[in-house]
Amino acid sequence: MVFSPTCAHCKRNWPAWLDLARGAAGKRVVFVNVGGPLPPQFSQTYYFDSETVVAQASPESILQYSLLESPLTILVSADGRSEKVWVGELASTQVAEVRKSLASSVPNKQAGD
């Protein structure tokens, strides 16, 4: 999930994103911040569990991976390929599509597998 902490559309996506993250058992979920420093208490405002990763994208990465819009919901395969991208706020039909895609994707391999 690609977001900016100051983006109103991203803020409206958070409930759907967190619901999708909770239902993504066996998958790695990463929230990528492309909008500058996180405000104080950000992780308390948007509850993250121990499985969720929040990463800060560098300006170079933002350009290299074309992460110039937010919000973006990106499904990445286990081998690192972008499988599907949803741009903007997720409608309920898109949330269902993401959920279905997550259910049919291959789980991440754990170290030693």
HELIX and SHEET records of a PDB file:
HELIX    1   1 ALA A    8  ARG A   22  1                                  15    
HELIX    2   2 PHE A   42  THR A   45  1                                   4    
HELIX    3   3 PRO A   59  GLN A   64  1                                   6    
HELIX    4   4 SER A   92  SER A  104  1                                  13    
SHEET    1   A 3 VAL A   2  PHE A   3  0                                        
SHEET    2   A 3 VAL A  29  ASN A  33  1                                        
SHEET    3   A 3 THR A  52  GLN A  56  1                                        
SHEET    1   B 2 LEU A  72  VAL A  76  0                                        
SHEET    2   B 2 SER A  82  VAL A  87 -1                                        
END                                                                             
